[in-house]
Amino acid sequence: MPNYIKNLCKFNGLDNPISIQCITEDVIKELEIFARTKMSKIISDLDETVNLGDYFGLYGKDPQNFALSIGDKYLLLKVVEYVKSKPTEHFSIKNINVYSSASNNLSTRFDEDSEHRKLKKQIKKMCRQHFAELEASLCDLSLDMSIEERGSSSFLLRP
């Protein structure tokens, strides 16, 4: 499977067996529209030095005209066929191997890349920080409520 197809699928959350099963010709059209209208902006915002060929294939120098070739579309539909033919348990969570067709044994691997792992770590860190802030706010609220119960007329919520 070409890198640009894998990247296009990753950008759209089509990198797991459950989502892959839902790819249709209409979804493929939506992928092409997404690539032409939004993906180049997202990529350039993330990294200006990126090789657009990794995301647009032959259209790397002209992303606004991106289109999947007929062969690319057939390949995606064969991957869908294969994934549908196997139980979900056939695919591991961390490393999804999808064979596009028995005749040519093409395969693709949707691995979490280092950027994805970094992003997950950042999200976890932010969640821990926000949880700590929320916990502190709740403690403050509880303290303020207990003051009110003892007869104080002030009820304060601290930021």
DRENDOKOL-481475 format. One record per residue: x, y, z of N, C-alpha, C, CB in turn; residue in three letters; residue number from 1. Coordinates in steps of 0.05 Angstrom, whole numbers. Glycine has a CB too. Layout:
<rs>
((X,Y,Z),(X,Y,Z),(X,Y,Z),(X,Y,Z),"ala",NUM)
...
</rs>
This chain:
<rs>
((17,-23,0),(0,0,0),(18,25,0),(-20,0,25),"met",1)
((14,43,-19),(31,67,-20),(28,84,6),(23,84,-44),"pro",2)
((50,97,14),(50,114,38),(28,135,37),(77,127,42),"asn",3)
((24,148,14),(4,170,14),(-24,159,19),(5,184,-14),"tyr",4)
((-30,135,12),(-57,124,18),(-58,118,48),(-62,98,2),"ile",5)
((-37,106,59),(-36,101,88),(-39,127,104),(-10,87,96),"lys",6)
((-25,148,96),(-27,173,110),(-54,186,107),(-6,193,99),"asn",7)
((-66,184,84),(-93,195,80),(-113,180,98),(-102,192,50),"leu",8)
((-110,154,100),(-127,139,118),(-123,146,147),(-123,109,114),"cys",9)
((-98,149,155),(-92,157,183),(-104,184,190),(-62,158,187),"lys",10)
((-102,203,172),(-113,230,176),(-143,229,181),(-106,248,153),"phe",11)
((-156,209,170),(-185,206,171),(-195,184,190),(-196,202,144),"asn",12)
((-177,174,206),(-185,154,226),(-191,127,214),(-208,163,241),"gly",13)
((-182,122,189),(-188,97,176),(-163,79,178),(-196,101,146),"leu",14)
((-153,76,202),(-129,60,206),(-133,37,226),(-106,78,216),"asp",15)
((-157,27,227),(-164,4,244),(-185,-13,229),(-174,14,272),"asn",16)
((-187,-38,237),(-204,-56,221),(-234,-48,222),(-201,-84,232),"pro",17)
((-243,-37,244),(-271,-29,246),(-277,-7,226),(-278,-20,275),"ile",18)
((-260,14,225),(-265,36,206),(-260,27,178),(-247,59,213),"ser",19)
((-240,11,173),(-234,3,146),(-258,-12,133),(-209,-16,146),"ile",20)
((-273,-27,149),(-296,-41,139),(-317,-22,127),(-308,-58,161),"gln",21)
((-317,3,136),(-337,22,127),(-329,37,102),(-342,41,149),"cys",22)
((-306,32,91),(-297,47,67),(-314,37,43),(-267,43,62),"ile",23)
((-326,57,30),(-341,51,6),(-331,70,-16),(-373,56,11),"thr",24)
((-343,68,-40),(-335,87,-61),(-342,115,-53),(-350,79,-87),"glu",25)
((-363,120,-39),(-370,147,-29),(-349,157,-10),(-398,147,-16),"asp",26)
((-340,140,8),(-319,148,27),(-293,155,12),(-314,125,48),"val",27)
((-287,139,-8),(-263,145,-24),(-266,173,-37),(-259,124,-46),"ile",28)
((-289,180,-46),(-293,207,-58),(-289,228,-36),(-322,210,-70),"lys",29)
((-299,223,-11),(-295,241,11),(-266,244,18),(-311,232,35),"glu",30)
((-251,222,17),(-222,223,22),(-208,241,2),(-210,195,21),"leu",31)
((-216,239,-24),(-204,256,-44),(-210,285,-40),(-213,247,-72),"glu",32)
((-234,291,-32),(-242,319,-27),(-227,330,-3),(-273,321,-22),"ile",33)
((-225,313,18),(-210,321,42),(-181,328,35),(-211,299,63),"phe",34)
((-169,310,19),(-141,314,11),(-137,340,-5),(-131,290,-6),"ala",35)
((-156,345,-23),(-154,370,-40),(-159,395,-24),(-174,368,-63),"arg",36)
((-177,394,-5),(-186,419,8),(-174,424,35),(-215,418,10),"thr",37)
((-167,404,50),(-158,408,78),(-131,397,86),(-178,397,96),"lys",38)
((-123,375,74),(-100,361,84),(-74,377,80),(-97,335,70),"met",39)
((-70,390,58),(-45,405,54),(-42,427,75),(-44,417,26),"ser",40)
((-64,440,82),(-63,461,103),(-55,449,130),(-90,475,105),"lys",41)
((-67,426,137),(-61,413,162),(-31,405,163),(-79,388,166),"ile",42)
((-22,393,141),(6,384,140),(25,407,142),(11,368,114),"ile",43)
((20,429,127),(38,452,127),(38,465,155),(31,472,106),"ser",44)
((16,465,169),(15,476,196),(31,459,215),(-14,477,206),"asp",45)
((32,433,210),(48,415,228),(78,417,223),(38,386,225),"leu",46)
((85,417,197),(113,416,190),(117,426,161),(125,387,193),"asp",47)
((130,449,158),(133,461,132),(154,446,115),(142,490,134),"glu",48)
((170,429,127),(191,415,112),(183,387,103),(216,412,129),"thr",49)
((158,380,107),(148,353,100),(148,349,70),(120,349,112),"val",50)
((153,325,62),(152,318,33),(123,313,26),(170,293,27),"asn",51)
((111,330,11),(83,328,4),(77,303,-13),(73,352,-11),"leu",52)
((97,291,-26),(94,267,-40),(86,243,-22),(119,260,-55),"gly",53)
((94,245,3),(86,224,23),(57,225,30),(103,227,48),"asp",54)
((44,248,23),(16,251,30),(-2,254,5),(13,276,47),"tyr",55)
((10,260,-18),(-6,265,-42),(4,248,-66),(-6,294,-49),"phe",56)
((24,232,-62),(34,215,-84),(43,232,-108),(13,195,-93),"gly",57)
((33,226,-131),(41,241,-155),(32,270,-155),(29,227,-180),"leu",58)
((13,276,-137),(3,303,-135),(17,320,-114),(-27,303,-130),"tyr",59)
((41,311,-106),(56,325,-85),(61,354,-91),(81,311,-81),"gly",60)
((64,360,-116),(69,388,-124),(43,403,-131),(88,390,-147),"lys",61)
((21,388,-131),(-4,400,-139),(-27,388,-123),(-9,397,-169),"asp",62)
((-27,390,-96),(-47,377,-79),(-76,385,-85),(-41,383,-51),"pro",63)
((-80,408,-96),(-108,417,-102),(-121,400,-123),(-108,446,-110),"gln",64)
((-106,385,-138),(-117,368,-159),(-115,339,-152),(-102,373,-185),"asn",65)
((-110,333,-127),(-107,305,-118),(-130,287,-125),(-103,304,-87),"phe",66)
((-123,264,-135),(-143,243,-140),(-130,216,-137),(-156,247,-169),"ala",67)
((-144,197,-126),(-134,170,-125),(-137,157,-153),(-149,153,-104),"leu",68)
((-117,142,-160),(-119,128,-186),(-139,106,-184),(-91,118,-194),"ser",69)
((-147,95,-207),(-166,73,-208),(-154,49,-192),(-172,65,-237),"ile",70)
((-128,44,-196),(-115,22,-182),(-115,27,-152),(-87,19,-191),"gly",71)
((-111,52,-143),(-112,58,-114),(-140,52,-103),(-105,87,-109),"asp",72)
((-160,59,-118),(-188,55,-109),(-193,25,-107),(-208,68,-128),"lys",73)
((-185,10,-127),(-189,-19,-126),(-174,-31,-102),(-179,-32,-152),"tyr",74)
((-149,-22,-98),(-133,-32,-75),(-148,-27,-49),(-106,-18,-75),"leu",75)
((-158,-3,-45),(-173,3,-20),(-197,-15,-17),(-181,33,-20),"leu",76)
((-212,-19,-38),(-236,-36,-37),(-228,-65,-32),(-252,-33,-63),"leu",77)
((-206,-74,-42),(-196,-101,-36),(-188,-104,-7),(-173,-109,-55),"lys",78)
((-176,-83,4),(-169,-84,33),(-194,-86,49),(-153,-58,40),"val",79)
((-215,-71,41),(-241,-72,55),(-252,-100,54),(-261,-52,43),"val",80)
((-251,-112,31),(-261,-140,27),(-246,-159,46),(-257,-149,-2),"glu",81)
((-220,-156,46),(-204,-174,63),(-211,-170,93),(-174,-169,58),"tyr",82)
((-212,-145,102),(-217,-140,130),(-245,-150,137),(-215,-110,136),"val",83)
((-264,-147,120),(-291,-157,125),(-292,-188,127),(-310,-148,104),"lys",84)
((-274,-201,113),(-274,-230,113),(-261,-242,138),(-258,-240,89),"ser",85)
((-249,-226,155),(-236,-236,179),(-250,-226,204),(-206,-227,180),"lys",86)
((-250,-241,225),(-261,-231,250),(-243,-209,261),(-265,-254,271),"pro",87)
((-255,-190,276),(-240,-168,287),(-216,-177,304),(-258,-149,304),"thr",88)
((-220,-200,318),(-199,-211,335),(-174,-219,319),(-209,-235,350),"glu",89)
((-177,-222,293),(-155,-229,275),(-133,-207,275),(-165,-234,247),"his",90)
((-141,-183,280),(-123,-160,279),(-116,-152,308),(-136,-137,265),"phe",91)
((-90,-149,312),(-81,-140,339),(-86,-110,342),(-51,-147,343),"ser",92)
((-87,-101,366),(-93,-73,371),(-70,-55,363),(-99,-69,401),"ile",93)
((-45,-61,371),(-22,-43,367),(-11,-45,338),(0,-50,386),"lys",94)
((-15,-67,325),(-2,-70,299),(-22,-83,281),(24,-86,302),"asn",95)
((-35,-68,265),(-56,-78,247),(-44,-85,220),(-80,-58,244),"ile",96)
((-44,-111,214),(-35,-119,187),(-59,-125,170),(-16,-145,190),"asn",97)
((-59,-113,147),(-81,-117,128),(-70,-126,101),(-99,-91,125),"val",98)
((-78,-149,92),(-68,-158,66),(-88,-151,45),(-63,-189,66),"tyr",99)
((-80,-136,25),(-98,-125,5),(-110,-146,-14),(-85,-104,-11),"ser",100)
((-94,-166,-21),(-106,-187,-38),(-89,-212,-36),(-109,-178,-67),"ser",101)
((-101,-235,-38),(-87,-260,-37),(-69,-264,-61),(-106,-284,-35),"ala",102)
((-76,-252,-83),(-61,-257,-108),(-33,-244,-108),(-76,-246,-131),"ser",103)
((-31,-220,-95),(-4,-207,-96),(7,-203,-68),(-6,-180,-110),"asn",104)
((-7,-212,-47),(2,-210,-20),(13,-183,-12),(24,-230,-16),"asn",105)
((0,-162,-22),(7,-135,-13),(-1,-132,15),(-6,-113,-31),"leu",106)
((15,-118,31),(7,-114,59),(13,-86,67),(20,-134,77),"ser",107)
((0,-78,88),(5,-52,99),(5,-54,129),(-15,-31,89),"thr",108)
((19,-36,142),(20,-36,171),(14,-8,181),(48,-46,182),"arg",109)
((-6,-6,199),(-13,19,211),(-1,20,239),(-44,23,211),"phe",110)
((24,28,240),(38,29,266),(34,57,278),(68,23,263),"asp",111)
((34,58,304),(34,85,317),(62,95,312),(27,83,347),"glu",112)
((65,119,300),(91,130,296),(98,147,321),(91,148,271),"asp",113)
((123,156,321),(133,170,345),(117,196,350),(162,177,341),"ser",114)
((108,209,329),(92,234,333),(66,227,347),(87,248,307),"glu",115)
((54,205,339),(29,197,352),(33,191,381),(17,172,337),"his",116)
((55,177,388),(61,170,415),(66,196,432),(85,152,417),"arg",117)
((80,215,420),(86,240,434),(59,255,439),(104,258,417),"lys",118)
((42,255,420),(16,269,423),(0,256,445),(0,268,397),"leu",119)
((0,229,446),(-15,215,467),(-4,222,494),(-13,184,462),"lys",120)
((23,223,497),(35,231,522),(27,259,530),(66,229,520),"lys",121)
((27,277,511),(19,305,517),(-9,306,526),(23,323,492),"gln",122)
((-27,291,514),(-55,291,521),(-58,280,549),(-72,274,501),"ile",123)
((-44,258,556),(-46,247,582),(-36,267,603),(-29,221,584),"lys",124)
((-14,280,597),(-3,300,616),(-23,323,621),(24,312,605),"lys",125)
((-35,332,599),(-55,354,601),(-79,344,617),(-64,363,573),"met",126)
((-88,320,613),(-110,309,629),(-104,308,658),(-118,281,618),"cys",127)
((-79,299,665),(-71,298,693),(-71,325,705),(-43,285,696),"arg",128)
((-61,345,690),(-60,373,700),(-88,384,705),(-44,391,680),"gln",129)
((-106,379,685),(-133,390,688),(-148,375,710),(-148,386,661),"his",130)
((-142,350,713),(-155,335,735),(-146,346,762),(-149,305,733),"phe",131)
((-121,352,765),(-110,363,790),(-123,390,795),(-79,366,788),"ala",132)
((-125,407,774),(-138,433,777),(-168,430,785),(-136,449,752),"glu",133)
((-181,411,773),(-209,406,779),(-212,397,808),(-221,386,760),"leu",134)
((-194,379,816),(-195,368,843),(-191,391,863),(-173,347,847),"glu",135)
((-172,409,858),(-166,432,875),(-191,450,877),(-142,447,866),"ala",136)
((-204,455,854),(-228,472,853),(-250,459,870),(-237,476,824),"ser",137)
((-253,433,868),(-274,419,883),(-268,421,913),(-276,390,874),"leu",138)
((-243,419,921),(-236,422,949),(-242,450,959),(-205,416,953),"cys",139)
((-236,470,942),(-242,498,949),(-272,501,952),(-231,517,928),"asp",140)
((-288,490,934),(-317,492,934),(-327,479,960),(-329,479,910),"leu",141)
((-317,456,966),(-325,442,991),(-319,459,1015),(-311,415,993),"ser",142)
((-295,471,1016),(-288,487,1039),(-306,511,1041),(-259,497,1035),"leu",143)
((-312,524,1018),(-330,547,1018),(-358,540,1027),(-331,560,990),"asp",144)
((-367,516,1019),(-394,507,1027),(-395,502,1057),(-402,482,1012),"met",145)
((-373,491,1068),(-373,486,1097),(-373,512,1113),(-349,468,1105),"ser",146)
((-360,532,1102),(-360,558,1115),(-388,570,1115),(-340,578,1101),"ile",147)
((-402,566,1093),(-430,576,1090),(-448,562,1110),(-440,573,1062),"glu",148)
((-444,536,1113),(-460,520,1131),(-457,529,1160),(-453,490,1129),"glu",149)
((-433,540,1167),(-428,549,1194),(-438,577,1199),(-398,548,1200),"arg",150)
((-452,589,1180),(-465,614,1184),(-453,637,1169),(-464,620,1212),"gly",151)
((-431,634,1155),(-420,656,1139),(-439,661,1116),(-391,649,1129),"ser",152)
((-442,687,1109),(-459,694,1087),(-445,693,1060),(-471,721,1092),"ser",153)
((-420,688,1060),(-406,688,1034),(-403,660,1024),(-378,701,1037),"ser",154)
((-409,657,999),(-405,632,985),(-387,637,961),(-432,619,976),"phe",155)
((-363,629,962),(-343,637,942),(-336,612,925),(-318,649,954),"leu",156)
((-334,617,899),(-322,597,882),(-295,609,873),(-340,591,857),"leu",157)
((-274,595,879),(-248,604,872),(-241,593,845),(-227,597,893),"arg",158)
((-228,609,828),(-220,599,801),(-199,578,803),(-211,622,784),"pro",159)
</rs>
